[in-house]
Amino acid sequence: MSSRRRWIGPLLFAVYTLAYAAFVFVAAFASFEGGKPAGGLAREAYAGVNWGVIAGFGLIVGAFLLAVVYALAGPAATEDSEAPR
């Protein structure tokens, strides 16, 4: 495993965890008031689709992009390079 991948993996994990925590926080505390949609992710964004759906798809796309960044971060380990001697 390259040295760059050793630190970039946990960093990308932390970035995604913070993004997901923000999504959950907004969904739980800023979207409803008295059990009724009040704003935040409950508001309609486009064609009847609310911001929660759009943000959810954004998280999925973001996870894919972070995986691409990780894949491009350094050379992949091969069987020969990781084999114990």
C-alpha positions as CSV (number, residue, x, y, z in Angstrom):
1,M,0.0,0.0,0.0
2,S,1.4,3.4,-0.9
3,S,2.1,5.9,1.8
4,R,-0.3,8.3,0.2
5,R,-3.2,5.8,0.5
6,R,-2.4,5.2,4.1
7,W,-3.4,8.8,5.1
8,I,-5.9,9.7,2.3
9,G,-8.2,6.8,3.1
10,P,-9.0,7.9,6.7
11,L,-9.1,11.6,5.4
12,L,-11.7,10.8,2.8
13,F,-13.7,8.7,5.3
14,A,-13.7,11.7,7.7
15,V,-14.9,14.0,4.9
16,Y,-17.8,11.6,4.0
17,T,-18.7,11.1,7.7
18,L,-19.0,14.9,8.2
19,A,-21.1,15.3,5.1
20,Y,-23.4,12.5,6.2
21,A,-23.6,13.8,9.8
22,A,-24.6,17.2,8.4
23,F,-27.3,15.6,6.2
24,V,-28.7,13.7,9.2
25,F,-28.6,16.7,11.5
26,V,-30.5,18.9,9.0
27,A,-33.0,16.1,8.3
28,A,-33.6,15.5,12.0
29,F,-33.6,19.0,13.4
30,A,-34.2,21.6,10.6
31,S,-36.8,20.0,8.3
32,F,-39.9,19.6,10.5
33,E,-41.7,21.7,13.1
34,G,-44.5,20.2,15.0
35,G,-44.5,17.1,12.8
36,K,-45.1,19.2,9.6
37,P,-42.6,20.1,6.9
38,A,-41.1,23.5,7.8
39,G,-38.1,23.9,5.6
40,G,-34.6,22.4,5.4
41,L,-34.7,19.1,3.5
42,A,-38.5,18.9,3.5
43,R,-38.9,21.9,1.1
44,E,-39.8,21.2,-2.5
45,A,-36.8,21.7,-4.8
46,Y,-37.9,20.8,-8.3
47,A,-41.0,19.1,-9.8
48,G,-42.3,17.8,-6.5
49,V,-39.0,16.3,-5.4
50,N,-37.8,17.6,-2.0
51,W,-34.3,18.6,-1.0
52,G,-33.9,15.5,1.0
53,V,-34.0,13.3,-2.1
54,I,-31.6,15.6,-3.9
55,A,-29.2,15.7,-1.0
56,G,-29.4,11.9,-0.6
57,F,-28.4,11.4,-4.3
58,G,-25.7,14.0,-3.7
59,L,-24.3,11.9,-0.9
60,I,-24.3,8.8,-3.2
61,V,-22.5,10.7,-6.0
62,G,-20.1,12.2,-3.4
63,A,-19.2,8.7,-2.1
64,F,-18.5,7.6,-5.7
65,L,-16.3,10.6,-6.3
66,L,-14.3,10.0,-3.1
67,A,-13.8,6.4,-4.2
68,V,-12.4,7.6,-7.5
69,V,-10.1,10.0,-5.7
70,Y,-8.9,7.2,-3.5
71,A,-8.3,4.9,-6.5
72,L,-6.3,7.6,-8.2
73,A,-4.3,8.4,-5.1
74,G,-1.5,6.0,-5.7
75,P,-0.6,2.6,-7.2
76,A,-2.7,-0.3,-6.2
77,A,-1.1,-3.0,-4.2
78,T,-0.1,-6.1,-6.1
79,E,0.2,-9.6,-4.8
80,D,4.0,-9.6,-5.2
81,S,4.5,-6.3,-3.3
82,E,2.4,-7.3,-0.3
83,A,3.6,-10.9,0.0
84,P,5.4,-11.7,3.2
85,R,9.0,-13.1,2.8
